[in-house]
Amino acid sequence: MRFIFLFFLLLSTSTSLFALVSIAPVDIGSKNGISGNVSGSLSSKSGNTQKDDYSLGCRLQYDQGIDYLAWGIFTYDYGTSNGTKNEDKTYAHVRYIHAIDENKNWTGELFVQSERDNIKSINARSLTGAGLRWRFFNADEWGKGYIGMGGLFEKINYANPQINPNEENGRLNSYLAYTKSFMTSSKLNYLGYFQPKFNTPSDYVSSQTMELIIPIFGSLNLSLTAKYSYDSHPPIGVVKEDKAYITSLLWVF
């Protein structure tokens, strides 16, 4: 019965399907070996409205179980509406986490990232960074909370550099993360980032993501996500705010 209810909820939602991999923070030793998840969607409308959306997302993780783990994610989204492209972006992120103390409450992080967004006129945004993560609480009843702090260096190449000059920036990288399991297999996750420039703190980007994962059948899960992002100084012609309400299917392995 639960499977049927969630299936019709998925079909009836007004939100388009986009690729999204889980944002849940992970601990060293929580799932030893190789694991991950895959998401994908294809939706199409014709008639008064011609609309097509395609997406793919995947996450792969290796947990050594004692001192470190590493994970990487990749997403691709493409969409058209009445013959006009309204979505075309790729995103890839790889992160290495290493324990500092015996209880693994403190960890060090190294990461690299690459992305492209044709709608925002970004040919390439590449970055690398490092930081520390502190797990400030860990309780079965209340879940787990994390604070991250570090720095990153980014390089942005725009499609029209004569309008939006290419950038090279150093930014503070700070985040707050939370995860809570309930009803055996369901999970609530939150991830918030704040990244101001070191030399101009008023120039910053931030994002807030809330995710609810509900098991459907076996390794198949339903992910309901709300996301809000803000860029205080976006490229010319790009609005400061982005909002998304995302429904996706996750296959976990």
Residue frames relative to the residue before (quaternion, step in Angstrom):
aa qw qx qy qz dx dy dz
M 1.0000 0.0000 0.0000 0.0000 0.00 0.00 0.00
R 0.6495 0.5106 -0.3287 0.4575 3.59 0.94 -0.84
F 0.6264 0.5411 -0.3356 0.4496 3.60 1.00 -0.80
I 0.6669 0.5020 -0.3034 0.4596 3.61 0.92 -0.90
F 0.6515 0.5205 -0.3193 0.4502 3.57 0.95 -0.90
L 0.7009 0.4660 -0.2804 0.4616 3.59 0.84 -0.95
F 0.6013 0.5606 -0.3581 0.4426 3.56 1.11 -0.65
F 0.7030 0.4416 -0.2736 0.4857 3.60 0.89 -0.89
L 0.5779 0.5539 -0.3783 0.4649 3.58 1.16 -0.51
L 0.6504 0.5186 -0.3068 0.4625 3.56 0.97 -0.84
L 0.6858 0.4845 -0.2919 0.4579 3.57 0.92 -0.86
S 0.7285 0.4647 -0.2459 0.4393 3.58 0.99 -0.81
T 0.5121 0.6651 -0.4324 0.3293 3.61 1.17 -0.32
S 0.4350 -0.7055 0.5013 0.2485 3.57 -1.10 0.74
T 0.5627 0.6076 -0.3774 0.4143 3.58 1.28 -0.09
S 0.4607 -0.6632 0.5124 0.2922 3.56 -1.03 0.80
L 0.4734 -0.6477 0.5150 0.3019 3.54 -1.24 0.44
F 0.0059 0.7868 -0.6162 0.0330 3.54 -0.86 1.00
A 0.5486 -0.5909 0.4644 0.3664 3.55 -1.19 0.48
L 0.1689 0.7629 -0.6109 0.1274 3.54 -0.92 0.92
V 0.1891 -0.7573 0.6133 0.1204 3.55 -0.87 0.96
S 0.6584 -0.5603 0.3307 0.3784 3.54 -1.12 0.69
I 0.3531 -0.7457 0.5342 0.1838 3.58 -1.05 0.84
A 0.3763 0.7688 -0.4652 0.2257 3.61 1.26 -0.07
P 0.4146 -0.6804 0.5362 0.2788 3.63 -0.89 0.87
V 0.2260 -0.7908 0.5592 0.1042 3.59 -1.09 0.68
D 0.2980 -0.7391 0.5815 0.1636 3.55 -1.24 0.65
I 0.5528 -0.5877 0.4775 0.3479 3.54 -1.17 0.63
G 0.8083 0.2543 -0.2087 0.4882 3.55 -0.84 1.02
S 0.5062 0.6653 -0.4244 0.3478 3.60 1.23 -0.02
K 0.7895 -0.0146 0.0161 0.6133 3.60 1.15 -0.58
N 0.2134 -0.8363 0.4932 0.1084 3.55 0.20 1.31
G 0.7566 0.3716 -0.2888 0.4539 3.51 -1.19 0.66
I 0.7050 -0.4380 0.3549 0.4303 3.54 -1.29 -0.48
S 0.1191 0.7688 -0.6199 0.1022 3.57 -0.97 0.92
G 0.1263 0.8045 -0.5758 0.0721 3.57 -1.26 0.05
N 0.2332 -0.7462 0.5913 0.1979 3.51 -1.32 -0.35
V 0.2089 -0.7591 0.6088 0.0973 3.53 -1.28 0.51
S 0.0093 -0.7813 0.6241 0.0102 3.58 -1.04 0.78
G 0.0978 0.7944 -0.5954 0.0702 3.56 -1.14 0.57
S 0.0034 -0.8054 0.5927 -0.0073 3.55 -1.17 0.50
L 0.0632 -0.7451 0.6629 0.0386 3.49 -1.35 0.47
S 0.0985 0.7895 -0.5995 0.0869 3.59 -0.66 1.08
S 0.0204 -0.8059 0.5906 -0.0362 3.55 -1.08 0.78
K 0.0639 -0.7671 0.6377 0.0266 3.56 -1.11 0.81
S 0.0080 -0.7845 0.6201 0.0060 3.58 -1.10 0.68
G 0.5335 0.5863 -0.4774 0.3791 3.54 -1.26 0.45
N 0.8255 -0.0586 0.0765 0.5561 3.58 -0.72 -1.06
T 0.7684 0.1746 -0.1025 0.6071 3.56 1.17 -0.64
Q 0.1533 -0.7696 0.6153 0.0751 3.55 -0.84 1.03
K 0.1746 0.8001 -0.5436 0.1839 3.56 -0.37 1.22
D 0.0043 0.7905 -0.6112 0.0382 3.57 -0.92 0.96
D 0.0199 -0.7847 0.6193 -0.0151 3.56 -1.01 0.89
Y 0.0363 -0.7779 0.6273 -0.0058 3.54 -1.01 0.92
S 0.0988 0.8131 -0.5687 0.0752 3.58 -0.95 0.73
L 0.0463 -0.7682 0.6383 0.0153 3.51 -1.31 0.52
G 0.0488 0.7881 -0.6125 0.0368 3.57 -1.02 0.80
C 0.0533 0.7970 -0.6008 0.0303 3.58 -1.04 0.68
R 0.1053 -0.7625 0.6361 0.0534 3.53 -1.25 0.61
L 0.0499 -0.7827 0.6204 0.0040 3.57 -0.98 0.92
Q 0.0377 -0.8166 0.5748 -0.0353 3.58 -0.85 1.00
Y 0.0926 -0.7527 0.6466 0.0824 3.53 -1.19 0.67
D 0.1014 -0.7948 0.5983 0.0038 3.57 -0.68 1.17
Q 0.3136 -0.7729 0.5267 0.1640 3.57 -0.47 1.22
G 0.4573 -0.7515 0.3770 0.2897 3.57 1.29 -0.36
I 0.7611 0.3391 -0.1935 0.5180 3.60 1.18 -0.39
D 0.8532 0.1115 -0.0012 0.5096 3.56 0.59 -1.19
Y 0.8408 0.0642 0.0237 0.5370 3.60 0.95 -0.70
L 0.0381 -0.7388 0.6657 0.0974 3.48 -1.46 0.14
A 0.1496 -0.7672 0.6174 0.0888 3.56 -1.27 0.41
W 0.0242 0.7994 -0.6001 0.0147 3.57 -1.05 0.72
G 0.1049 -0.7831 0.6107 0.0530 3.51 -1.26 0.52
I 0.1133 -0.7900 0.5996 0.0593 3.57 -1.11 0.68
F 0.0602 -0.7695 0.6351 0.0306 3.53 -1.27 0.56
T 0.0242 0.7863 -0.6171 0.0170 3.58 -0.98 0.85
Y 0.0569 -0.7690 0.6361 0.0297 3.54 -1.23 0.62
D 0.0115 -0.7951 0.6054 -0.0347 3.56 -0.89 1.00
Y 0.0542 0.7788 -0.6218 0.0625 3.55 -1.00 0.91
G 0.1191 0.8094 -0.5665 0.0991 3.57 -0.91 0.90
T 0.1191 -0.7654 0.6275 0.0789 3.55 -1.26 0.56
S 0.0923 -0.7711 0.6274 0.0569 3.56 -1.22 0.56
N 0.8291 -0.0955 -0.0024 0.5508 3.56 -0.56 1.24
G 0.7508 -0.4284 0.2030 0.4600 3.54 0.93 0.96
T 0.6551 0.4863 -0.3084 0.4891 3.61 1.29 -0.08
K 0.4283 -0.7047 0.5029 0.2589 3.57 -0.82 0.98
N 0.0317 -0.8204 0.5708 -0.0101 3.58 -0.78 1.02
E 0.7679 0.1758 -0.1358 0.6008 3.59 1.28 0.14
D 0.2650 0.7323 -0.5959 0.1960 3.56 -0.85 0.99
K 0.3705 0.7336 -0.4892 0.2921 3.57 0.01 1.25
T 0.1459 -0.7466 0.6422 0.0943 3.51 -1.29 0.57
Y 0.0615 -0.7866 0.6144 -0.0063 3.54 -1.20 0.65
A 0.0466 0.7835 -0.6175 0.0515 3.57 -0.95 0.92
H 0.0185 0.7922 -0.6067 0.0631 3.57 -0.97 0.90
V 0.0516 -0.7768 0.6276 0.0048 3.58 -0.97 0.94
R 0.0146 -0.8168 0.5753 -0.0420 3.59 -0.86 1.00
Y 0.1685 -0.7571 0.6268 0.0738 3.54 -1.11 0.87
I 0.0886 -0.7984 0.5956 0.0017 3.59 -0.84 1.04
H 0.0338 -0.8078 0.5880 -0.0256 3.60 -0.82 1.03
A 0.4697 -0.6966 0.4732 0.2650 3.57 -0.89 0.98
I 0.2560 -0.7604 0.5800 0.1412 3.56 -1.12 0.78
D 0.7876 0.1963 -0.1147 0.5727 3.59 0.94 -0.83
E 0.7015 -0.5014 0.3144 0.3969 3.56 -1.26 0.39
N 0.7121 0.4477 -0.2552 0.4769 3.60 1.01 -0.78
K 0.3878 -0.7548 0.4412 0.2919 3.58 1.35 -0.11
N 0.3385 0.7237 -0.5242 0.2948 3.57 1.09 0.65
W 0.7345 0.2784 -0.1773 0.5929 3.57 1.22 -0.58
T 0.0469 0.7886 -0.6107 0.0551 3.56 -0.90 0.98
G 0.3446 -0.6939 0.5861 0.2372 3.53 -1.29 0.47
E 0.1615 -0.8029 0.5712 0.0551 3.59 -1.10 0.74
L 0.0564 -0.7410 0.6679 0.0405 3.52 -1.20 0.76
F 0.0620 0.8237 -0.5599 0.0642 3.61 -0.90 0.81
V 0.1133 -0.7372 0.6603 0.0878 3.51 -1.35 0.49
Q 0.0558 -0.8062 0.5888 -0.0147 3.57 -1.12 0.69
S 0.0225 -0.7744 0.6322 0.0087 3.54 -1.19 0.66
E 0.0868 0.8038 -0.5841 0.0718 3.57 -0.95 0.82
R 0.1240 -0.7575 0.6379 0.0625 3.52 -1.33 0.47
D 0.0296 0.7908 -0.6092 0.0512 3.58 -0.97 0.87
N 0.2707 -0.8075 0.5041 0.1436 3.58 -0.14 1.29
I 0.6255 0.5507 -0.3484 0.4291 3.60 1.03 -0.71
K 0.7259 0.3805 -0.2228 0.5278 3.59 1.11 -0.67
S 0.4813 -0.7070 0.3972 0.3328 3.59 1.35 0.30
I 0.4614 0.6508 -0.4667 0.3816 3.60 1.11 0.67
N 0.2772 -0.7688 0.5572 0.1471 3.57 -0.48 1.20
A 0.7818 -0.1437 0.1180 0.5952 3.56 1.01 -0.81
R 0.0153 -0.7407 0.6713 0.0213 3.52 -1.13 0.81
S 0.0085 -0.8062 0.5892 -0.0529 3.54 -0.51 1.23
L 0.0582 0.8069 -0.5856 0.0508 3.57 -1.00 0.74
T 0.0849 -0.7529 0.6486 0.0719 3.50 -1.35 0.41
G 0.0722 0.8248 -0.5543 0.0855 3.56 -1.03 0.71
A 0.1828 -0.7578 0.6167 0.1090 3.52 -1.38 0.11
G 0.1369 0.8050 -0.5703 0.0888 3.55 -1.21 0.44
L 0.4630 -0.6351 0.5393 0.3024 3.50 -1.42 -0.18
R 0.1473 -0.7661 0.6184 0.0945 3.55 -1.19 0.63
W 0.1258 -0.7871 0.6024 0.0422 3.56 -0.96 0.97
R 0.2394 -0.7360 0.6167 0.1442 3.57 -0.81 1.04
F 0.1445 -0.8642 0.4791 0.0531 3.56 -0.07 1.30
F 0.7880 -0.0168 -0.1138 0.6048 3.58 1.25 0.04
N 0.0546 -0.7852 0.6157 -0.0380 3.51 -1.19 0.74
A 0.2763 0.7599 -0.5326 0.2502 3.58 -0.08 1.30
D 0.5489 -0.6299 0.4381 0.3316 3.57 -0.96 0.84
E 0.6909 0.5004 -0.2835 0.4380 3.57 0.98 -0.84
W 0.8037 0.3028 -0.1246 0.4969 3.58 0.96 -0.89
G 0.5554 -0.6205 0.3973 0.3856 3.59 1.19 -0.18
K 0.5059 -0.6242 0.5011 0.3215 3.56 -1.27 -0.48
G 0.1148 -0.7962 0.5928 0.0381 3.55 -1.05 0.87
Y 0.0956 -0.8056 0.5847 -0.0048 3.56 -1.02 0.87
I 0.1068 -0.7441 0.6542 0.0828 3.53 -1.24 0.65
G 0.1004 -0.7972 0.5941 0.0371 3.57 -0.90 0.95
M 0.0202 0.7934 -0.6073 0.0366 3.59 -1.05 0.76
G 0.2943 0.7422 -0.5600 0.2211 3.55 -0.92 0.93
G 0.4410 -0.6726 0.5159 0.2950 3.54 -1.17 -0.59
L 0.1093 -0.7836 0.6078 0.0677 3.54 -1.29 0.36
F 0.2373 -0.7208 0.6301 0.1643 3.51 -1.34 0.43
E 0.0642 -0.8181 0.5715 -0.0027 3.58 -0.77 1.04
K 0.1352 -0.7475 0.6451 0.0826 3.52 -1.29 0.58
I 0.0783 -0.8114 0.5792 -0.0061 3.58 -0.70 1.12
N 0.0982 -0.7675 0.6324 0.0361 3.56 -0.88 1.04
Y 0.2158 -0.8031 0.5484 0.0883 3.57 -0.62 1.16
A 0.6115 -0.5758 0.4067 0.3595 3.55 -1.22 0.52
N 0.7813 0.1726 -0.0854 0.5937 3.59 1.12 -0.70
P 0.1327 -0.8480 0.5077 0.0746 3.61 0.32 1.21
Q 0.5756 0.5731 -0.3947 0.4294 3.60 1.18 -0.33
I 0.6872 0.4119 -0.2674 0.5353 3.59 1.24 -0.42
N 0.7747 0.1095 -0.0343 0.6218 3.54 0.95 -0.97
P 0.2880 -0.7838 0.5216 0.1750 3.62 -0.15 1.22
N 0.5619 -0.6007 0.4509 0.3466 3.55 -1.09 0.73
E 0.2546 -0.7989 0.5375 0.0900 3.56 -1.11 0.75
E 0.0411 -0.7255 0.6832 0.0725 3.50 -1.37 0.48
N 0.0418 0.8399 -0.5301 0.1086 3.56 -0.45 1.23
G 0.2391 -0.6953 0.6498 0.1928 3.50 -1.32 0.47
R 0.0389 -0.8201 0.5705 -0.0218 3.59 -0.82 0.98
L 0.4653 -0.5803 0.5807 0.3310 3.50 -1.32 0.44
N 0.1405 -0.7783 0.6071 0.0776 3.58 -0.98 0.82
S 0.1243 0.7901 -0.5869 0.1255 3.58 -0.41 1.22
Y 0.0484 0.8094 -0.5840 0.0383 3.56 -1.07 0.70
L 0.2158 -0.7226 0.6424 0.1367 3.50 -1.38 0.43
A 0.0148 -0.8112 0.5837 -0.0326 3.59 -0.81 1.01
Y 0.0379 -0.7883 0.6140 -0.0141 3.54 -1.17 0.70
T 0.0345 0.7846 -0.6189 0.0129 3.57 -1.10 0.68
K 0.0045 0.7948 -0.6049 0.0487 3.56 -1.01 0.87
S 0.2195 -0.7633 0.5969 0.1135 3.55 -0.79 1.07
F 0.0649 0.7858 -0.6122 0.0594 3.56 -1.10 0.72
M 0.8089 0.2169 -0.1866 0.5136 3.56 -1.26 0.41
T 0.7085 -0.4917 0.2222 0.4549 3.55 0.95 1.06
S 0.8672 0.0292 0.0393 0.4956 3.62 0.42 -1.17
S 0.5538 0.5961 -0.4072 0.4150 3.63 1.21 -0.14
K 0.0980 -0.8100 0.5779 0.0176 3.57 -1.15 0.57
L 0.1837 -0.7466 0.6313 0.1016 3.55 -1.14 0.82
N 0.0327 -0.8145 0.5783 -0.0325 3.59 -0.78 1.06
Y 0.0531 -0.7710 0.6338 0.0334 3.54 -1.20 0.66
L 0.0341 0.7767 -0.6284 0.0274 3.56 -1.11 0.75
G 0.0153 0.8025 -0.5945 0.0476 3.58 -0.74 1.10
Y 0.1329 -0.7988 0.5854 0.0397 3.58 -0.85 1.04
F 0.0146 -0.7527 0.6574 0.0325 3.56 -1.25 0.60
Q 0.0361 0.8331 -0.5409 0.1099 3.57 -0.51 1.25
P 0.0006 0.8099 -0.5855 0.0343 3.62 0.04 1.27
K 0.5455 -0.5783 0.4815 0.3691 3.57 -1.23 0.43
F 0.5465 -0.6215 0.4470 0.3394 3.57 -1.06 0.72
N 0.7601 0.3926 -0.2092 0.4736 3.59 0.87 -0.93
T 0.7753 0.1667 -0.1072 0.5997 3.62 1.25 -0.34
P 0.1872 -0.8413 0.4943 0.1132 3.63 0.26 1.20
S 0.6083 0.5637 -0.3609 0.4266 3.61 1.16 -0.46
D 0.6383 0.4559 -0.3119 0.5361 3.58 1.31 -0.26
Y 0.2324 0.7913 -0.5206 0.2206 3.57 -0.20 1.26
V 0.2155 -0.7121 0.6436 0.1798 3.51 -1.39 0.27
S 0.0097 -0.7906 0.6121 -0.0103 3.56 -1.11 0.69
S 0.0414 -0.7862 0.6157 0.0339 3.54 -1.24 0.41
Q 0.1217 -0.7585 0.6376 0.0572 3.54 -1.21 0.68
T 0.0218 0.8046 -0.5906 0.0573 3.58 -0.74 1.06
M 0.0612 -0.7692 0.6361 0.0085 3.54 -0.94 1.00
E 0.0430 -0.8224 0.5655 -0.0462 3.56 -0.80 1.05
L 0.1044 -0.7578 0.6414 0.0581 3.54 -1.09 0.84
I 0.1111 -0.7923 0.5991 0.0318 3.58 -0.73 1.11
I 0.0486 -0.7991 0.5985 -0.0307 3.56 -0.78 1.12
P 0.3998 -0.7168 0.5087 0.2600 3.63 -0.73 0.96
I 0.2500 -0.7644 0.5781 0.1378 3.57 -1.05 0.81
F 0.7543 -0.2519 0.2172 0.5661 3.55 0.62 -1.14
G 0.8363 0.0075 -0.0330 0.5472 3.57 -0.70 1.05
S 0.8097 -0.2104 0.1908 0.5135 3.58 -0.72 -1.10
L 0.5536 0.6120 -0.3872 0.4112 3.60 1.29 0.03
N 0.0435 -0.8083 0.5863 -0.0317 3.57 -0.87 1.05
L 0.3330 -0.6928 0.6006 0.2199 3.52 -1.31 0.47
S 0.1181 -0.7875 0.6035 0.0406 3.58 -0.88 1.01
L 0.0864 -0.7728 0.6286 0.0109 3.57 -0.81 1.11
T 0.0147 0.8448 -0.5258 0.0979 3.56 -0.45 1.22
A 0.1161 -0.7395 0.6585 0.0783 3.54 -1.18 0.77
K 0.0109 -0.8182 0.5731 -0.0445 3.57 -0.80 1.01
Y 0.0327 -0.7748 0.6312 -0.0101 3.55 -1.04 0.91
S 0.0111 0.7964 -0.6040 0.0290 3.58 -0.81 0.99
Y 0.1125 -0.7956 0.5952 0.0069 3.55 -1.15 0.75
D 0.0800 -0.7627 0.6415 0.0171 3.55 -1.01 0.95
S 0.3561 -0.7773 0.4773 0.2030 3.60 -0.42 1.21
H 0.7808 0.1425 -0.0837 0.6026 3.62 1.19 -0.55
P 0.0094 -0.8377 0.5459 -0.0154 3.62 0.38 1.18
P 0.6559 -0.4679 0.3855 0.4497 3.60 -1.25 0.12
I 0.6154 -0.5402 0.4174 0.3940 3.58 -1.18 0.53
G 0.7871 0.2825 -0.2382 0.4939 3.56 -0.87 1.03
V 0.6676 0.4473 -0.2912 0.5190 3.59 1.31 -0.03
V 0.4245 -0.7083 0.5013 0.2586 3.59 -0.85 0.94
K 0.5962 -0.6120 0.3963 0.3361 3.57 -1.19 0.56
E 0.7860 0.3421 -0.1550 0.4911 3.59 0.97 -0.83
D 0.0508 -0.7492 0.6587 0.0478 3.51 -1.25 0.63
K 0.0377 -0.7841 0.6195 0.0043 3.56 -0.96 0.92
A 0.0163 0.7991 -0.5999 0.0367 3.56 -1.04 0.76
Y 0.1047 -0.7404 0.6611 0.0612 3.52 -1.16 0.80
I 0.0636 -0.8677 0.4877 -0.0715 3.51 -0.18 1.36
T 0.0943 -0.7499 0.6529 0.0493 3.52 -1.06 0.90
S 0.1113 0.8054 -0.5730 0.1027 3.59 -0.70 1.01
L 0.3724 -0.6863 0.5753 0.2437 3.52 -1.33 0.38
L 0.1360 -0.7933 0.5918 0.0435 3.57 -0.91 0.97
W 0.1287 -0.7475 0.6456 0.0885 3.53 -0.97 0.90
V 0.1793 -0.8243 0.5354 0.0423 3.55 -0.50 1.25
F 0.0024 0.7974 -0.6035 0.0030 3.59 -0.99 0.81
